[in-house]
Amino acid sequence: MVTKSAFTQARRHLKATAFITLNQKAVLDVVYGDENYDKAWGFRLLAIDGSKIHLPNTPEIVQEFGTIKFETTLNNNQKITGEHGYALASVIYDPLNKIVVDACLAPAKTYEVDVALEQIKHTQANSLMLFDRNYPSYIFLASLTKLNRQFVGRCSKSSFKAAQKLFKHTLIDTSIVTLKASGHLNKKCKALDLPEKIKVRFVRCRLSTGEIEVLVSSLLDEKQYTAQMFKELYNLRWGIGCLYGVIKGRLKVDNFTGKTVISVKPSRRKFLRSKNFLLEDFCATIFLIGLESVLTQRASMQLFGKSSQNQHRQTVNNMVSFNAIKNFVIELFYRCSPLDKLMKTLSSWFVKDPTYVKRERDAPRKKSLARVSLNYYKRVFKPGF
């Protein structure tokens, strides 16, 4: 029998860099090794977003990553307040090919745009970035422009003046303006060697609910890129929300296998060239998501061929696929069985109990009450790995 102590001691020799290398070689190099991967308007589509990750509430980890205060109300209207250890996860995700291009963890109260500014430096020149309304600022847009990255981002009602006008005026759908850095922004741009003027396009879109969204983009050609095209493209950003659902829900990344700083932050080395602290379990989860995407390609095409027989398009159920990978991971890496035979076996698992593709989110997102979420995780939720 292997004791818990022996397992823990052996675990210390496992480095997060193993999963970093595997993700690069077995996922990114495979998908982007040629030009046959899925693109949007000829660009590599990348969505960026941040989310808080629940950490073990030990003194060492709290000192390293910090805490976030919370308040919740029970059924008897009793309020409970406190604080818990958290980290900020920032991910660059390819929603068309379903792989993570870059991921990192930072202290809980880190500004997610600051993390994103480091991550975008390692994207490709043919990338088209999608981001939500927390990101658009002159510094962020100027940084993308300097790197020659195309972008489409959602604006808040308190952002640029040109965006505010489109929120108010219903007769104007698009406008091209030149943004200028003034005051303290001008000094910051000079320090960062960023352009002091950038030309962008604002596009007004109406959702099926009647809600108005204003997008900002570097794609200025109004004939080639219409307002309706922007609406359909931005809907693809919802894929990164689904990704976090898989990371935190299906794969339970916050159920860490270690509760010390050594296990949570095994090294200060970069993950996919990011400069922030990372969790070893987080690295493994990111790799697993990309591996599942690569291995299920054949099954996905098989289910896609059956779509004409169904009202909605079928796709691989990741509850099934993650479980299959878990059962065959030794054979997969050590070649105990012939690879072709193993892939046929895996594919036969992947096509079992398929799920249906839901339409892209069009309505505003509603947050569930705490007691509703608790009931879901106690009685409905089934972890996949």
BALOBA-1460 file (C-alpha; in Angstrom, 3 decimals):
// residues 385
<rec num="1" residu="m" x="0.000" y="0.000" z="0.000"/>
<rec num="2" residu="v" x="1.157" y="3.534" z="-0.777"/>
<rec num="3" residu="t" x="0.848" y="5.780" z="2.267"/>
<rec num="4" residu="k" x="-0.413" y="9.364" z="2.126"/>
<rec num="5" residu="s" x="3.010" y="10.591" z="3.243"/>
<rec num="6" residu="a" x="4.767" y="8.720" z="0.432"/>
<rec num="7" residu="f" x="2.317" y="10.097" z="-2.111"/>
<rec num="8" residu="t" x="2.833" y="13.649" z="-0.827"/>
<rec num="9" residu="q" x="6.611" y="13.334" z="-0.966"/>
<rec num="10" residu="a" x="6.495" y="11.958" z="-4.512"/>
<rec num="11" residu="r" x="4.073" y="14.714" z="-5.531"/>
<rec num="12" residu="r" x="6.645" y="17.361" z="-4.576"/>
<rec num="13" residu="h" x="8.864" y="16.187" z="-7.450"/>
<rec num="14" residu="l" x="6.102" y="16.925" z="-9.968"/>
<rec num="15" residu="k" x="6.503" y="20.372" z="-11.498"/>
<rec num="16" residu="a" x="3.876" y="22.540" z="-13.130"/>
<rec num="17" residu="t" x="6.268" y="22.991" z="-16.045"/>
<rec num="18" residu="a" x="5.401" y="19.421" z="-17.096"/>
<rec num="19" residu="f" x="1.831" y="20.501" z="-17.846"/>
<rec num="20" residu="i" x="3.077" y="23.721" z="-19.455"/>
<rec num="21" residu="t" x="5.198" y="21.766" z="-21.920"/>
<rec num="22" residu="l" x="2.457" y="19.213" z="-22.563"/>
<rec num="23" residu="n" x="-0.037" y="21.969" z="-23.306"/>
<rec num="24" residu="q" x="2.348" y="23.569" z="-25.775"/>
<rec num="25" residu="k" x="3.436" y="20.375" z="-27.540"/>
<rec num="26" residu="a" x="0.309" y="18.232" z="-27.395"/>
<rec num="27" residu="v" x="-2.316" y="20.959" z="-27.821"/>
<rec num="28" residu="l" x="-1.148" y="24.297" z="-29.241"/>
<rec num="29" residu="d" x="1.413" y="22.878" z="-31.676"/>
<rec num="30" residu="v" x="-1.110" y="20.280" z="-32.860"/>
<rec num="31" residu="v" x="-3.979" y="22.724" z="-33.408"/>
<rec num="32" residu="y" x="-1.933" y="25.622" z="-34.789"/>
<rec num="33" residu="g" x="0.671" y="23.495" z="-36.554"/>
<rec num="34" residu="d" x="-0.876" y="24.358" z="-39.923"/>
<rec num="35" residu="e" x="-3.528" y="26.751" z="-41.251"/>
<rec num="36" residu="n" x="-6.379" y="24.231" z="-41.084"/>
<rec num="37" residu="y" x="-7.754" y="25.412" z="-37.742"/>
<rec num="38" residu="d" x="-11.054" y="27.312" z="-37.510"/>
<rec num="39" residu="k" x="-10.879" y="31.083" z="-38.009"/>
<rec num="40" residu="a" x="-13.272" y="34.030" z="-37.915"/>
<rec num="41" residu="w" x="-13.066" y="36.439" z="-40.881"/>
<rec num="42" residu="g" x="-9.571" y="35.050" z="-41.545"/>
<rec num="43" residu="f" x="-8.356" y="35.805" z="-38.000"/>
<rec num="44" residu="r" x="-7.435" y="33.574" z="-35.084"/>
<rec num="45" residu="l" x="-10.291" y="34.394" z="-32.706"/>
<rec num="46" residu="l" x="-9.246" y="34.850" z="-29.070"/>
<rec num="47" residu="a" x="-11.447" y="35.846" z="-26.131"/>
<rec num="48" residu="i" x="-9.938" y="37.151" z="-22.898"/>
<rec num="49" residu="d" x="-11.609" y="37.294" z="-19.505"/>
<rec num="50" residu="g" x="-10.867" y="36.988" z="-15.805"/>
<rec num="51" residu="s" x="-12.586" y="35.149" z="-12.963"/>
<rec num="52" residu="k" x="-12.016" y="34.607" z="-9.258"/>
<rec num="53" residu="i" x="-10.811" y="31.166" z="-8.130"/>
<rec num="54" residu="h" x="-11.589" y="29.922" z="-4.616"/>
<rec num="55" residu="l" x="-8.411" y="28.897" z="-2.740"/>
<rec num="56" residu="p" x="-7.772" y="26.896" z="0.445"/>
<rec num="57" residu="n" x="-8.103" y="29.331" z="3.342"/>
<rec num="58" residu="t" x="-4.728" y="28.631" z="4.986"/>
<rec num="59" residu="p" x="-2.518" y="31.409" z="6.414"/>
<rec num="60" residu="e" x="0.273" y="30.775" z="3.889"/>
<rec num="61" residu="i" x="-2.007" y="30.938" z="0.850"/>
<rec num="62" residu="v" x="-3.939" y="33.939" z="2.173"/>
<rec num="63" residu="q" x="-0.663" y="35.800" z="2.653"/>
<rec num="64" residu="e" x="0.406" y="34.920" z="-0.892"/>
<rec num="65" residu="f" x="-2.829" y="35.602" z="-2.806"/>
<rec num="66" residu="g" x="-4.999" y="37.694" z="-0.474"/>
<rec num="67" residu="t" x="-8.681" y="37.460" z="0.429"/>
<rec num="68" residu="i" x="-12.058" y="38.787" z="-0.705"/>
<rec num="69" residu="k" x="-14.822" y="39.782" z="1.711"/>
<rec num="70" residu="f" x="-18.257" y="38.256" z="1.225"/>
<rec num="71" residu="e" x="-21.769" y="38.631" z="2.598"/>
<rec num="72" residu="t" x="-24.640" y="36.170" z="2.194"/>
<rec num="73" residu="t" x="-28.206" y="35.936" z="3.468"/>
<rec num="74" residu="l" x="-29.699" y="32.703" z="4.801"/>
<rec num="75" residu="n" x="-33.338" y="31.584" z="4.512"/>
<rec num="76" residu="n" x="-34.145" y="33.168" z="7.879"/>
<rec num="77" residu="n" x="-32.784" y="36.518" z="6.590"/>
<rec num="78" residu="q" x="-29.730" y="36.168" z="8.779"/>
<rec num="79" residu="k" x="-26.681" y="37.785" z="7.205"/>
<rec num="80" residu="i" x="-23.265" y="36.166" z="7.377"/>
<rec num="81" residu="t" x="-20.091" y="38.093" z="6.559"/>
<rec num="82" residu="g" x="-16.486" y="36.979" z="6.289"/>
<rec num="83" residu="e" x="-13.521" y="36.680" z="3.947"/>
<rec num="84" residu="h" x="-11.826" y="33.844" z="2.111"/>
<rec num="85" residu="g" x="-8.708" y="33.221" z="0.063"/>
<rec num="86" residu="y" x="-9.070" y="33.843" z="-3.669"/>
<rec num="87" residu="a" x="-6.935" y="34.272" z="-6.771"/>
<rec num="88" residu="l" x="-7.639" y="36.005" z="-10.064"/>
<rec num="89" residu="a" x="-7.543" y="33.687" z="-13.079"/>
<rec num="90" residu="s" x="-7.013" y="35.334" z="-16.464"/>
<rec num="91" residu="v" x="-7.441" y="33.232" z="-19.597"/>
<rec num="92" residu="i" x="-7.050" y="33.785" z="-23.337"/>
<rec num="93" residu="y" x="-9.327" y="31.247" z="-25.008"/>
<rec num="94" residu="d" x="-9.925" y="30.233" z="-28.606"/>
<rec num="95" residu="p" x="-13.725" y="29.643" z="-28.655"/>
<rec num="96" residu="l" x="-13.729" y="28.162" z="-32.158"/>
<rec num="97" residu="n" x="-11.053" y="25.537" z="-31.543"/>
<rec num="98" residu="k" x="-11.833" y="25.231" z="-27.809"/>
<rec num="99" residu="i" x="-8.302" y="25.515" z="-26.469"/>
<rec num="100" residu="v" x="-6.624" y="27.797" z="-23.938"/>
<rec num="101" residu="v" x="-3.822" y="29.822" z="-25.513"/>
<rec num="102" residu="d" x="-2.648" y="31.549" z="-22.327"/>
<rec num="103" residu="a" x="-3.628" y="31.300" z="-18.666"/>
<rec num="104" residu="c" x="-2.308" y="32.638" z="-15.393"/>
<rec num="105" residu="l" x="-3.209" y="33.244" z="-11.766"/>
<rec num="106" residu="a" x="-2.592" y="36.467" z="-9.859"/>
<rec num="107" residu="p" x="-3.395" y="37.773" z="-6.356"/>
<rec num="108" residu="a" x="-7.121" y="38.219" z="-5.753"/>
<rec num="109" residu="k" x="-7.232" y="42.023" z="-5.925"/>
<rec num="110" residu="t" x="-5.084" y="42.380" z="-9.048"/>
<rec num="111" residu="y" x="-6.652" y="44.528" z="-11.781"/>
<rec num="112" residu="e" x="-7.529" y="42.072" z="-14.551"/>
<rec num="113" residu="v" x="-6.620" y="44.544" z="-17.313"/>
<rec num="114" residu="d" x="-3.056" y="44.768" z="-15.977"/>
<rec num="115" residu="v" x="-2.788" y="40.987" z="-16.285"/>
<rec num="116" residu="a" x="-4.280" y="41.103" z="-19.786"/>
<rec num="117" residu="l" x="-1.731" y="43.712" z="-20.910"/>
<rec num="118" residu="e" x="1.039" y="41.192" z="-20.207"/>
<rec num="119" residu="q" x="-0.811" y="38.288" z="-21.823"/>
<rec num="120" residu="i" x="-1.611" y="39.992" z="-25.139"/>
<rec num="121" residu="k" x="2.109" y="40.460" z="-25.803"/>
<rec num="122" residu="h" x="2.332" y="36.747" z="-26.532"/>
<rec num="123" residu="t" x="-0.530" y="36.469" z="-29.024"/>
<rec num="124" residu="q" x="-0.019" y="36.141" z="-32.770"/>
<rec num="125" residu="a" x="-0.179" y="39.003" z="-35.274"/>
<rec num="126" residu="n" x="-3.259" y="37.551" z="-36.994"/>
<rec num="127" residu="s" x="-5.304" y="37.478" z="-33.777"/>
<rec num="128" residu="l" x="-8.722" y="39.064" z="-33.302"/>
<rec num="129" residu="m" x="-9.323" y="39.746" z="-29.603"/>
<rec num="130" residu="l" x="-12.760" y="39.712" z="-27.956"/>
<rec num="131" residu="f" x="-13.293" y="41.237" z="-24.508"/>
<rec num="132" residu="d" x="-16.075" y="42.424" z="-22.211"/>
<rec num="133" residu="r" x="-16.876" y="45.922" z="-20.952"/>
<rec num="134" residu="n" x="-14.333" y="45.805" z="-18.093"/>
<rec num="135" residu="y" x="-11.438" y="46.023" z="-20.561"/>
<rec num="136" residu="p" x="-11.968" y="48.942" z="-22.983"/>
<rec num="137" residu="s" x="-9.704" y="51.824" z="-21.956"/>
<rec num="138" residu="y" x="-7.386" y="53.973" z="-23.994"/>
<rec num="139" residu="i" x="-4.275" y="52.200" z="-22.646"/>
<rec num="140" residu="f" x="-5.635" y="48.737" z="-23.447"/>
<rec num="141" residu="l" x="-6.808" y="49.670" z="-26.958"/>
<rec num="142" residu="a" x="-3.565" y="51.520" z="-27.685"/>
<rec num="143" residu="s" x="-1.553" y="48.483" z="-26.535"/>
<rec num="144" residu="l" x="-3.474" y="46.251" z="-28.948"/>
<rec num="145" residu="t" x="-2.999" y="48.788" z="-31.736"/>
<rec num="146" residu="k" x="0.748" y="48.965" z="-31.110"/>
<rec num="147" residu="l" x="0.975" y="45.176" z="-31.342"/>
<rec num="148" residu="n" x="-1.099" y="45.243" z="-34.558"/>
<rec num="149" residu="r" x="-3.835" y="43.118" z="-32.974"/>
<rec num="150" residu="q" x="-7.406" y="43.457" z="-34.202"/>
<rec num="151" residu="f" x="-10.093" y="43.694" z="-31.532"/>
<rec num="152" residu="v" x="-13.825" y="43.828" z="-30.813"/>
<rec num="153" residu="g" x="-14.855" y="44.767" z="-27.282"/>
<rec num="154" residu="r" x="-18.024" y="45.715" z="-25.464"/>
<rec num="155" residu="c" x="-18.268" y="49.242" z="-24.021"/>
<rec num="156" residu="s" x="-19.959" y="50.276" z="-20.801"/>
<rec num="157" residu="k" x="-22.367" y="53.217" z="-20.667"/>
<rec num="158" residu="s" x="-19.730" y="55.281" z="-18.859"/>
<rec num="159" residu="s" x="-16.864" y="54.640" z="-21.296"/>
<rec num="160" residu="f" x="-15.806" y="56.762" z="-24.293"/>
<rec num="161" residu="k" x="-17.961" y="59.756" z="-25.284"/>
<rec num="162" residu="a" x="-18.522" y="58.304" z="-28.761"/>
<rec num="163" residu="a" x="-19.937" y="55.142" z="-27.150"/>
<rec num="164" residu="q" x="-22.189" y="57.184" z="-24.864"/>
<rec num="165" residu="k" x="-23.672" y="58.944" z="-27.903"/>
<rec num="166" residu="l" x="-24.551" y="55.627" z="-29.543"/>
<rec num="167" residu="f" x="-26.295" y="54.506" z="-26.366"/>
<rec num="168" residu="k" x="-28.468" y="57.653" z="-26.479"/>
<rec num="169" residu="h" x="-29.070" y="58.197" z="-30.227"/>
<rec num="170" residu="t" x="-31.114" y="55.468" z="-31.918"/>
<rec num="171" residu="l" x="-30.624" y="56.743" z="-35.481"/>
<rec num="172" residu="i" x="-26.852" y="56.158" z="-35.586"/>
<rec num="173" residu="d" x="-25.525" y="52.590" z="-35.812"/>
<rec num="174" residu="t" x="-21.818" y="53.161" z="-36.335"/>
<rec num="175" residu="s" x="-19.195" y="55.877" z="-36.116"/>
<rec num="176" residu="i" x="-15.446" y="56.073" z="-36.729"/>
<rec num="177" residu="v" x="-13.565" y="58.374" z="-34.361"/>
<rec num="178" residu="t" x="-9.990" y="59.203" z="-33.419"/>
<rec num="179" residu="l" x="-9.276" y="58.739" z="-29.728"/>
<rec num="180" residu="k" x="-6.604" y="60.946" z="-28.200"/>
<rec num="181" residu="a" x="-4.613" y="60.527" z="-25.009"/>
<rec num="182" residu="s" x="-4.713" y="63.674" z="-22.905"/>
<rec num="183" residu="g" x="-3.444" y="64.696" z="-19.483"/>
<rec num="184" residu="h" x="-2.026" y="61.878" z="-17.386"/>
<rec num="185" residu="l" x="-2.827" y="59.381" z="-20.180"/>
<rec num="186" residu="n" x="-0.502" y="61.231" z="-22.534"/>
<rec num="187" residu="k" x="2.377" y="60.909" z="-20.063"/>
<rec num="188" residu="k" x="1.622" y="57.233" z="-19.496"/>
<rec num="189" residu="c" x="1.524" y="56.561" z="-23.242"/>
<rec num="190" residu="k" x="4.921" y="58.193" z="-23.687"/>
<rec num="191" residu="a" x="6.332" y="56.119" z="-20.847"/>
<rec num="192" residu="l" x="4.947" y="52.917" z="-22.392"/>
<rec num="193" residu="d" x="5.781" y="53.963" z="-25.957"/>
<rec num="194" residu="l" x="2.121" y="53.766" z="-27.006"/>
<rec num="195" residu="p" x="0.463" y="55.776" z="-29.805"/>
<rec num="196" residu="e" x="-1.073" y="59.043" z="-28.616"/>
<rec num="197" residu="k" x="-3.851" y="58.783" z="-31.228"/>
<rec num="198" residu="i" x="-5.773" y="55.719" z="-32.409"/>
<rec num="199" residu="k" x="-8.640" y="55.374" z="-34.871"/>
<rec num="200" residu="v" x="-11.442" y="53.024" z="-33.825"/>
<rec num="201" residu="r" x="-14.983" y="52.222" z="-34.839"/>
<rec num="202" residu="f" x="-18.007" y="52.123" z="-32.522"/>
<rec num="203" residu="v" x="-20.918" y="49.869" z="-33.496"/>
<rec num="204" residu="r" x="-24.403" y="49.887" z="-31.983"/>
<rec num="205" residu="c" x="-26.206" y="46.504" z="-31.709"/>
<rec num="206" residu="r" x="-29.690" y="45.659" z="-30.452"/>
<rec num="207" residu="l" x="-30.296" y="42.331" z="-28.715"/>
<rec num="208" residu="s" x="-33.504" y="40.337" z="-29.072"/>
<rec num="209" residu="t" x="-34.465" y="41.577" z="-25.581"/>
<rec num="210" residu="g" x="-34.290" y="45.184" z="-26.764"/>
<rec num="211" residu="e" x="-31.101" y="45.874" z="-24.809"/>
<rec num="212" residu="i" x="-28.530" y="48.057" z="-26.563"/>
<rec num="213" residu="e" x="-24.854" y="47.093" z="-26.763"/>
<rec num="214" residu="v" x="-22.058" y="49.276" z="-28.135"/>
<rec num="215" residu="l" x="-18.911" y="47.583" z="-29.418"/>
<rec num="216" residu="v" x="-15.536" y="49.171" z="-30.126"/>
<rec num="217" residu="s" x="-13.340" y="47.706" z="-32.859"/>
<rec num="218" residu="s" x="-10.211" y="48.244" z="-34.895"/>
<rec num="219" residu="l" x="-11.997" y="46.902" z="-38.023"/>
<rec num="220" residu="l" x="-12.967" y="50.144" z="-39.767"/>
<rec num="221" residu="d" x="-14.338" y="48.938" z="-43.105"/>
<rec num="222" residu="e" x="-18.130" y="49.411" z="-42.809"/>
<rec num="223" residu="k" x="-18.875" y="47.540" z="-46.029"/>
<rec num="224" residu="q" x="-16.760" y="44.501" z="-45.258"/>
<rec num="225" residu="y" x="-17.786" y="44.310" z="-41.585"/>
<rec num="226" residu="t" x="-21.438" y="45.210" z="-40.985"/>
<rec num="227" residu="a" x="-23.106" y="45.858" z="-37.630"/>
<rec num="228" residu="q" x="-24.947" y="42.524" z="-37.792"/>
<rec num="229" residu="m" x="-21.640" y="40.711" z="-38.363"/>
<rec num="230" residu="f" x="-20.218" y="42.326" z="-35.244"/>
<rec num="231" residu="k" x="-23.203" y="41.167" z="-33.208"/>
<rec num="232" residu="e" x="-22.795" y="37.570" z="-34.384"/>
<rec num="233" residu="l" x="-19.042" y="37.665" z="-33.795"/>
<rec num="234" residu="y" x="-19.298" y="39.059" z="-30.275"/>
<rec num="235" residu="n" x="-21.758" y="36.311" z="-29.360"/>
<rec num="236" residu="l" x="-18.829" y="33.885" z="-29.704"/>
<rec num="237" residu="r" x="-17.217" y="35.498" z="-26.647"/>
<rec num="238" residu="w" x="-19.732" y="33.606" z="-24.540"/>
<rec num="239" residu="g" x="-17.548" y="30.533" z="-25.110"/>
<rec num="240" residu="i" x="-15.088" y="31.766" z="-22.489"/>
<rec num="241" residu="g" x="-17.917" y="31.956" z="-19.971"/>
<rec num="242" residu="c" x="-18.686" y="28.317" z="-20.714"/>
<rec num="243" residu="l" x="-14.972" y="27.562" z="-20.289"/>
<rec num="244" residu="y" x="-14.982" y="28.924" z="-16.742"/>
<rec num="245" residu="g" x="-18.090" y="26.829" z="-16.118"/>
<rec num="246" residu="v" x="-16.087" y="23.732" z="-17.083"/>
<rec num="247" residu="i" x="-13.001" y="24.801" z="-15.099"/>
<rec num="248" residu="k" x="-14.836" y="25.619" z="-11.887"/>
<rec num="249" residu="g" x="-17.909" y="23.430" z="-12.253"/>
<rec num="250" residu="r" x="-17.184" y="20.263" z="-14.197"/>
<rec num="251" residu="l" x="-13.469" y="19.938" z="-13.295"/>
<rec num="252" residu="k" x="-13.675" y="21.580" z="-9.851"/>
<rec num="253" residu="v" x="-10.319" y="23.353" z="-10.062"/>
<rec num="254" residu="d" x="-10.869" y="24.857" z="-6.602"/>
<rec num="255" residu="n" x="-10.781" y="21.352" z="-5.088"/>
<rec num="256" residu="f" x="-7.005" y="21.540" z="-4.727"/>
<rec num="257" residu="t" x="-4.968" y="18.475" z="-3.876"/>
<rec num="258" residu="g" x="-2.596" y="20.475" z="-1.667"/>
<rec num="259" residu="k" x="-3.161" y="23.131" z="0.973"/>
<rec num="260" residu="t" x="0.290" y="24.721" z="1.258"/>
<rec num="261" residu="v" x="2.011" y="27.421" z="-0.740"/>
<rec num="262" residu="i" x="4.387" y="24.772" z="-2.119"/>
<rec num="263" residu="s" x="1.541" y="22.736" z="-3.580"/>
<rec num="264" residu="v" x="-0.513" y="25.732" z="-4.642"/>
<rec num="265" residu="k" x="2.365" y="27.794" z="-6.007"/>
<rec num="266" residu="p" x="5.135" y="25.262" z="-6.739"/>
<rec num="267" residu="s" x="7.291" y="27.694" z="-8.684"/>
<rec num="268" residu="r" x="7.420" y="31.257" z="-9.958"/>
<rec num="269" residu="r" x="8.023" y="30.116" z="-13.511"/>
<rec num="270" residu="k" x="5.803" y="31.291" z="-16.317"/>
<rec num="271" residu="f" x="2.846" y="29.356" z="-17.659"/>
<rec num="272" residu="l" x="2.601" y="29.926" z="-21.410"/>
<rec num="273" residu="r" x="4.970" y="32.855" z="-20.893"/>
<rec num="274" residu="s" x="2.789" y="34.625" z="-18.324"/>
<rec num="275" residu="k" x="4.566" y="36.306" z="-15.404"/>
<rec num="276" residu="n" x="2.093" y="35.531" z="-12.645"/>
<rec num="277" residu="f" x="1.889" y="32.870" z="-9.949"/>
<rec num="278" residu="l" x="0.100" y="29.686" z="-10.901"/>
<rec num="279" residu="l" x="-1.438" y="26.705" z="-9.312"/>
<rec num="280" residu="e" x="-0.091" y="23.307" z="-10.289"/>
<rec num="281" residu="d" x="-3.623" y="21.924" z="-10.356"/>
<rec num="282" residu="f" x="-4.687" y="24.906" z="-12.463"/>
<rec num="283" residu="c" x="-1.973" y="24.116" z="-15.034"/>
<rec num="284" residu="a" x="-3.130" y="20.506" z="-15.198"/>
<rec num="285" residu="t" x="-6.745" y="21.593" z="-15.675"/>
<rec num="286" residu="i" x="-5.832" y="23.923" z="-18.536"/>
<rec num="287" residu="f" x="-3.897" y="21.139" z="-20.244"/>
<rec num="288" residu="l" x="-6.745" y="18.672" z="-19.749"/>
<rec num="289" residu="i" x="-9.218" y="21.033" z="-21.446"/>
<rec num="290" residu="g" x="-6.998" y="21.384" z="-24.503"/>
<rec num="291" residu="l" x="-6.281" y="17.636" z="-24.609"/>
<rec num="292" residu="e" x="-10.016" y="16.883" z="-24.519"/>
<rec num="293" residu="s" x="-10.589" y="19.277" z="-27.415"/>
<rec num="294" residu="v" x="-7.893" y="17.605" z="-29.544"/>
<rec num="295" residu="l" x="-8.966" y="14.039" z="-28.773"/>
<rec num="296" residu="t" x="-12.672" y="14.666" z="-29.427"/>
<rec num="297" residu="q" x="-12.214" y="16.192" z="-32.894"/>
<rec num="298" residu="r" x="-12.998" y="12.932" z="-34.706"/>
<rec num="299" residu="a" x="-16.093" y="12.272" z="-32.573"/>
<rec num="300" residu="s" x="-17.250" y="15.872" z="-33.000"/>
<rec num="301" residu="m" x="-17.122" y="15.514" z="-36.777"/>
<rec num="302" residu="q" x="-19.023" y="12.237" z="-36.530"/>
<rec num="303" residu="l" x="-21.789" y="13.865" z="-34.469"/>
<rec num="304" residu="f" x="-21.814" y="16.900" z="-36.764"/>
<rec num="305" residu="g" x="-22.562" y="14.556" z="-39.676"/>
<rec num="306" residu="k" x="-25.685" y="13.372" z="-37.844"/>
<rec num="307" residu="s" x="-26.941" y="16.929" z="-37.272"/>
<rec num="308" residu="s" x="-29.257" y="16.840" z="-40.301"/>
<rec num="309" residu="q" x="-31.265" y="14.106" z="-38.557"/>
<rec num="310" residu="n" x="-31.831" y="16.240" z="-35.447"/>
<rec num="311" residu="q" x="-33.409" y="19.607" z="-34.776"/>
<rec num="312" residu="h" x="-30.340" y="20.822" z="-32.871"/>
<rec num="313" residu="r" x="-26.672" y="20.136" z="-33.538"/>
<rec num="314" residu="q" x="-25.146" y="17.450" z="-31.347"/>
<rec num="315" residu="t" x="-21.738" y="17.699" z="-29.744"/>
<rec num="316" residu="v" x="-19.558" y="15.633" z="-27.430"/>
<rec num="317" residu="n" x="-20.715" y="15.575" z="-23.816"/>
<rec num="318" residu="n" x="-17.646" y="16.659" z="-21.817"/>
<rec num="319" residu="m" x="-18.991" y="14.820" z="-18.796"/>
<rec num="320" residu="v" x="-18.409" y="11.632" z="-20.805"/>
<rec num="321" residu="s" x="-15.193" y="12.715" z="-22.528"/>
<rec num="322" residu="f" x="-13.366" y="13.795" z="-19.357"/>
<rec num="323" residu="n" x="-14.335" y="10.531" z="-17.705"/>
<rec num="324" residu="a" x="-13.050" y="8.564" z="-20.725"/>
<rec num="325" residu="i" x="-9.709" y="10.392" z="-20.682"/>
<rec num="326" residu="k" x="-9.372" y="9.681" z="-16.971"/>
<rec num="327" residu="n" x="-9.860" y="5.957" z="-17.568"/>
<rec num="328" residu="f" x="-7.437" y="5.726" z="-20.522"/>
<rec num="329" residu="v" x="-4.806" y="8.315" z="-19.564"/>
<rec num="330" residu="i" x="-2.114" y="5.688" z="-18.776"/>
<rec num="331" residu="e" x="-2.559" y="3.917" z="-22.114"/>
<rec num="332" residu="l" x="-2.668" y="7.282" z="-23.864"/>
<rec num="333" residu="f" x="0.710" y="8.474" z="-22.582"/>
<rec num="334" residu="y" x="2.600" y="5.222" z="-22.278"/>
<rec num="335" residu="r" x="1.389" y="3.545" z="-25.482"/>
<rec num="336" residu="c" x="0.394" y="0.311" z="-23.744"/>
<rec num="337" residu="s" x="-2.025" y="-0.274" z="-26.620"/>
<rec num="338" residu="p" x="-1.712" y="0.548" z="-30.339"/>
<rec num="339" residu="l" x="-2.616" y="4.215" z="-30.798"/>
<rec num="340" residu="d" x="-5.185" y="3.636" z="-33.576"/>
<rec num="341" residu="k" x="-6.996" y="1.037" z="-31.519"/>
<rec num="342" residu="l" x="-6.942" y="3.308" z="-28.470"/>
<rec num="343" residu="m" x="-8.348" y="6.272" z="-30.423"/>
<rec num="344" residu="k" x="-11.192" y="4.100" z="-31.772"/>
<rec num="345" residu="t" x="-12.015" y="3.071" z="-28.221"/>
<rec num="346" residu="l" x="-11.949" y="6.672" z="-27.015"/>
<rec num="347" residu="s" x="-14.087" y="7.836" z="-29.945"/>
<rec num="348" residu="s" x="-16.663" y="5.161" z="-29.143"/>
<rec num="349" residu="w" x="-16.878" y="6.640" z="-25.640"/>
<rec num="350" residu="f" x="-17.027" y="10.232" z="-26.879"/>
<rec num="351" residu="v" x="-20.087" y="9.684" z="-29.094"/>
<rec num="352" residu="k" x="-22.088" y="8.175" z="-26.234"/>
<rec num="353" residu="d" x="-24.837" y="10.312" z="-24.720"/>
<rec num="354" residu="p" x="-24.097" y="13.489" z="-26.773"/>
<rec num="355" residu="t" x="-25.348" y="16.880" z="-25.693"/>
<rec num="356" residu="y" x="-27.016" y="19.564" z="-27.799"/>
<rec num="357" residu="v" x="-25.492" y="22.909" z="-28.751"/>
<rec num="358" residu="k" x="-27.356" y="25.756" z="-27.124"/>
<rec num="359" residu="r" x="-27.801" y="29.007" z="-28.957"/>
<rec num="360" residu="e" x="-25.436" y="31.828" z="-28.094"/>
<rec num="361" residu="r" x="-26.362" y="34.037" z="-25.171"/>
<rec num="362" residu="d" x="-28.457" y="36.997" z="-26.259"/>
<rec num="363" residu="a" x="-30.156" y="38.001" z="-23.026"/>
<rec num="364" residu="p" x="-28.418" y="39.625" z="-20.036"/>
<rec num="365" residu="r" x="-26.859" y="37.171" z="-17.611"/>
<rec num="366" residu="k" x="-28.705" y="36.703" z="-14.309"/>
<rec num="367" residu="k" x="-26.843" y="35.615" z="-11.196"/>
<rec num="368" residu="s" x="-28.414" y="32.829" z="-9.156"/>
<rec num="369" residu="l" x="-29.207" y="33.203" z="-5.473"/>
<rec num="370" residu="a" x="-26.785" y="31.552" z="-3.075"/>
<rec num="371" residu="r" x="-29.364" y="28.998" z="-1.896"/>
<rec num="372" residu="v" x="-30.201" y="28.085" z="-5.525"/>
<rec num="373" residu="s" x="-26.531" y="27.451" z="-6.279"/>
<rec num="374" residu="l" x="-26.155" y="25.416" z="-3.088"/>
<rec num="375" residu="n" x="-29.134" y="23.231" z="-4.032"/>
<rec num="376" residu="y" x="-27.646" y="22.675" z="-7.513"/>
<rec num="377" residu="y" x="-24.274" y="21.523" z="-6.201"/>
<rec num="378" residu="k" x="-25.833" y="19.314" z="-3.488"/>
<rec num="379" residu="r" x="-28.515" y="17.547" z="-5.552"/>
<rec num="380" residu="v" x="-27.914" y="18.059" z="-9.278"/>
<rec num="381" residu="f" x="-24.227" y="18.634" z="-10.065"/>
<rec num="382" residu="k" x="-22.033" y="15.705" z="-11.098"/>
<rec num="383" residu="p" x="-18.246" y="16.289" z="-11.316"/>
<rec num="384" residu="g" x="-16.627" y="14.899" z="-14.431"/>
<rec num="385" residu="f" x="-13.046" y="14.288" z="-13.341"/>
